[in-house]
Amino acid sequence: MSVSGEAGLRRICAVIDLLLDAVDEESLLPALFPLLLRTVPGDGLTWAVRTPAGRVPLHTPQGLFGPAALAGFYRNAAADPLFRHTDVTGPGVPVRRSDLQSLTDYHRLGTYREALRAAGAEHQLAMAFPAGWAPAGRRTVAMVVHRSGSDFTDADLDSAALLRARLSHALDRLSPPPPPPPPGQLTQREAAVLELLAEGLTDRQIGHRLAVSARTVDKHLEHAYAKLQVHSRVAAAARWRAGGR
């Protein structure tokens, strides 16, 4: 993966430094959006936070899309391939609109006619990623950069790909912890394994305590990860200590 030049790398590092120093999402986003638009250059940016309760789109510059344009966009969104790509069921990896359809086909879309044309969004680069938790459940963010001039380059895609996981990790860190699993969701043995894991024991040590093999411990942890909605030993231990029992 290549990023265009030393200046491009400096812009990416500036975003990463901001994410590492962030203490809350409310103060992060106003500083983050201008940096993102310098790292993946564009005329405007849409940052749509999605939960099971609905979507909350933010735009830079403010007023990029008015209420009527947003209503028109969402009315036609199901037929828009870039929207589907970044929706909950789509892959969400960075992609240009031109990778999905021709300019002629894009101009035929209701999303273009009713919203994107007036905003000057002739070219778009979009991606989506997990973004922590909300009271209603898992959050994701769909990020779209809009551009009126030339199309996005391969280097722009590379920059977006380098930032995608880092954005997700930062928002995970800043969001409230996920809700605990329903009572009884964990088996008694899974709970016992997690209790020992939270004490800092290795798989072999846990197996010795419970009189099972390390392989069996690993299998219990795999099942517990899915129920706790985590992906690592550290996250599972933290989740258990935070009240997932």
C-alpha positions as CSV (number, residue, x, y, z in Angstrom):
1,M,0.0,0.0,0.0
2,S,1.4,3.4,-1.0
3,V,0.4,6.9,0.1
4,S,1.2,9.8,-2.0
5,G,4.4,11.4,-0.8
6,E,5.8,12.7,2.5
7,A,3.1,15.3,2.9
8,G,0.5,12.6,2.7
9,L,2.2,10.6,5.4
10,R,2.4,13.7,7.6
11,R,-1.4,14.3,7.2
12,I,-2.1,10.7,8.2
13,C,0.1,10.9,11.2
14,A,-1.7,14.1,12.3
15,V,-5.0,12.3,12.2
16,I,-3.6,9.4,14.2
17,D,-2.1,11.7,16.8
18,L,-5.4,13.4,17.2
19,L,-7.2,10.1,17.7
20,L,-4.7,8.9,20.3
21,D,-5.0,12.2,22.3
22,A,-8.8,12.3,22.1
23,V,-10.7,12.2,25.4
24,D,-14.3,12.3,24.2
25,E,-16.1,12.2,20.9
26,E,-17.8,15.5,21.2
27,S,-14.6,17.4,21.2
28,L,-12.9,15.1,18.7
29,L,-15.2,15.4,15.7
30,P,-14.8,19.2,15.1
31,A,-11.1,18.8,15.0
32,L,-11.1,15.5,13.1
33,F,-13.3,16.6,10.1
34,P,-10.9,19.2,8.7
35,L,-7.9,16.8,9.1
36,L,-9.8,14.1,7.3
37,L,-10.6,16.5,4.4
38,R,-6.9,17.3,4.1
39,T,-5.8,13.6,4.3
40,V,-8.5,12.5,1.7
41,P,-8.9,15.8,-0.1
42,G,-12.5,16.8,-0.9
43,D,-14.9,19.7,-0.8
44,G,-17.2,18.2,1.8
45,L,-17.6,15.3,4.2
46,T,-20.6,13.4,5.5
47,W,-20.2,11.4,8.8
48,A,-23.3,9.3,9.4
49,V,-23.6,7.6,12.8
50,R,-25.9,4.6,12.7
51,T,-27.5,2.6,15.5
52,P,-30.5,0.3,15.6
53,A,-32.5,3.4,16.5
54,G,-31.6,5.2,13.3
55,R,-29.1,7.5,11.6
56,V,-27.6,10.9,12.6
57,P,-25.7,12.4,9.7
58,L,-23.2,15.3,10.3
59,H,-21.8,17.4,7.4
60,T,-18.8,19.5,6.8
61,P,-19.4,22.3,5.8
62,Q,-22.5,22.7,7.8
63,G,-25.6,23.0,5.6
64,L,-24.0,20.9,2.8
65,F,-27.4,19.1,2.6
66,G,-30.6,20.7,3.8
67,P,-33.6,18.8,5.2
68,A,-35.3,18.5,1.8
69,A,-32.1,17.1,0.2
70,L,-31.5,14.6,3.0
71,A,-35.1,13.4,2.7
72,G,-34.7,13.0,-1.0
73,F,-31.4,11.2,-0.6
74,Y,-32.8,8.6,1.9
75,R,-36.0,8.2,-0.2
76,N,-33.8,6.9,-3.0
77,A,-30.9,5.4,-1.1
78,A,-31.9,1.8,-1.5
79,A,-31.1,2.0,-5.2
80,D,-27.7,3.7,-4.7
81,P,-24.8,1.2,-4.9
82,L,-22.5,3.4,-2.8
83,F,-25.1,3.7,0.0
84,R,-25.5,-0.1,-0.1
85,H,-21.7,-0.6,0.1
86,T,-21.5,1.4,3.3
87,D,-24.8,0.2,4.8
88,V,-24.9,-2.3,7.7
89,T,-24.9,-5.3,5.3
90,G,-22.2,-3.9,3.0
91,P,-18.5,-4.6,3.2
92,G,-17.6,-1.0,4.1
93,V,-14.0,-1.0,2.8
94,P,-12.9,2.3,1.1
95,V,-14.3,2.6,-2.4
96,R,-14.8,5.3,-5.0
97,R,-18.2,5.7,-6.6
98,S,-16.5,5.3,-10.0
99,D,-15.4,1.8,-8.9
100,L,-19.1,0.9,-8.6
101,Q,-20.8,2.6,-11.5
102,S,-20.2,4.9,-14.5
103,L,-20.8,8.7,-14.2
104,T,-23.8,8.3,-16.6
105,D,-25.4,5.7,-14.3
106,Y,-24.6,7.9,-11.3
107,H,-26.4,10.9,-12.8
108,R,-29.5,8.8,-13.3
109,L,-29.8,8.0,-9.6
110,G,-32.5,9.7,-7.5
111,T,-29.9,10.4,-4.8
112,Y,-27.9,12.4,-7.3
113,R,-30.9,14.3,-8.8
114,E,-32.4,15.1,-5.4
115,A,-29.4,15.7,-3.2
116,L,-25.9,15.1,-4.5
117,R,-25.9,17.2,-7.6
118,A,-26.8,20.4,-5.7
119,A,-23.9,19.7,-3.3
120,G,-21.4,19.4,-6.2
121,A,-20.7,15.8,-5.3
122,E,-19.6,14.6,-8.7
123,H,-17.1,12.2,-7.2
124,Q,-17.3,10.4,-3.9
125,L,-15.1,8.1,-1.7
126,A,-16.8,6.2,1.0
127,M,-16.2,3.7,3.8
128,A,-17.9,2.4,6.9
129,F,-16.6,1.0,10.2
130,P,-17.7,-0.1,13.7
131,A,-17.8,2.8,16.1
132,G,-18.5,1.6,19.6
133,W,-21.8,1.4,21.4
134,A,-25.0,3.4,21.9
135,P,-27.9,2.6,24.3
136,A,-29.8,1.0,21.4
137,G,-26.9,-1.3,20.4
138,R,-23.8,-1.4,18.2
139,R,-22.9,1.8,16.3
140,T,-21.3,2.1,12.9
141,V,-20.1,5.2,11.0
142,A,-20.4,5.7,7.2
143,M,-17.9,8.4,6.1
144,V,-18.3,9.9,2.6
145,V,-15.9,12.5,1.1
146,H,-17.5,14.6,-1.7
147,R,-15.5,16.2,-4.5
148,S,-16.6,18.4,-7.5
149,G,-13.3,18.3,-9.5
150,S,-11.2,15.3,-10.5
151,D,-11.9,11.8,-9.2
152,F,-10.2,10.3,-6.2
153,T,-6.8,8.6,-6.7
154,D,-5.5,5.2,-5.6
155,A,-3.4,7.1,-3.1
156,D,-6.6,8.6,-1.6
157,L,-8.0,5.1,-1.3
158,D,-4.8,4.0,0.5
159,S,-5.0,6.9,2.9
160,A,-8.6,6.0,3.8
161,A,-7.7,2.4,4.3
162,L,-4.9,3.3,6.6
163,L,-7.2,5.4,8.8
164,R,-10.3,3.1,8.8
165,A,-9.2,0.7,11.6
166,R,-7.7,3.6,13.6
167,L,-10.9,5.6,13.4
168,S,-12.9,2.5,14.5
169,H,-10.5,1.8,17.4
170,A,-10.6,5.4,18.6
171,L,-14.4,5.5,18.6
172,D,-14.6,2.2,20.3
173,R,-12.4,3.5,23.1
174,L,-14.4,6.7,23.5
175,S,-17.8,5.1,23.5
176,P,-19.6,3.8,26.6
177,P,-19.0,0.0,27.3
178,P,-21.4,-2.4,25.6
179,P,-24.4,-3.6,27.5
180,P,-23.9,-6.8,29.5
181,P,-25.1,-10.0,27.9
182,P,-28.6,-11.2,29.0
183,P,-28.6,-13.2,32.3
184,G,-27.7,-16.9,31.6
185,Q,-26.3,-16.2,28.2
186,L,-22.9,-17.4,29.3
187,T,-22.6,-21.0,30.4
188,Q,-21.2,-21.8,33.8
189,R,-18.0,-23.1,32.4
190,E,-17.6,-20.0,30.1
191,A,-18.1,-17.8,33.1
192,A,-15.5,-19.7,35.1
193,V,-13.0,-19.4,32.3
194,L,-13.6,-15.6,32.0
195,E,-13.2,-15.2,35.8
196,L,-9.8,-16.8,35.6
197,L,-8.9,-14.9,32.5
198,A,-9.7,-11.7,34.3
199,E,-7.3,-12.7,37.0
200,G,-4.5,-12.9,34.4
201,L,-4.1,-16.6,34.0
202,T,-3.0,-18.2,30.7
203,D,-5.0,-20.8,28.9
204,R,-2.7,-23.6,30.3
205,Q,-3.1,-22.3,33.9
206,I,-6.9,-21.9,33.4
207,G,-7.1,-25.5,32.1
208,H,-5.1,-26.7,35.1
209,R,-7.5,-25.0,37.5
210,L,-10.6,-26.4,35.7
211,A,-9.1,-29.8,34.8
212,V,-9.5,-29.4,31.1
213,S,-7.1,-29.0,28.2
214,A,-5.8,-25.6,27.0
215,R,-7.6,-26.3,23.7
216,T,-10.9,-26.7,25.5
217,V,-10.2,-23.4,27.3
218,D,-9.6,-21.7,24.0
219,K,-12.9,-23.1,22.6
220,H,-14.8,-21.8,25.7
221,L,-13.2,-18.4,25.1
222,E,-14.2,-18.4,21.4
223,H,-17.8,-18.9,22.4
224,A,-17.6,-16.3,25.1
225,Y,-16.1,-13.7,22.7
226,A,-19.1,-14.0,20.5
227,K,-21.5,-13.6,23.4
228,L,-19.6,-10.6,24.8
229,Q,-19.2,-9.1,21.3
230,V,-15.4,-8.8,21.7
231,H,-12.5,-10.0,19.7
232,S,-9.5,-10.5,22.0
233,R,-8.4,-11.8,25.5
234,V,-7.8,-8.2,26.7
235,A,-11.2,-7.0,25.6
236,A,-12.9,-10.1,27.1
237,A,-11.2,-9.6,30.5
238,A,-12.0,-5.9,30.5
239,R,-15.6,-6.7,29.6
240,W,-15.9,-9.2,32.3
241,R,-14.4,-7.0,35.0
242,A,-16.8,-4.1,33.8
243,G,-19.8,-6.2,34.7
244,G,-20.4,-8.7,31.9
245,R,-21.0,-11.4,34.5
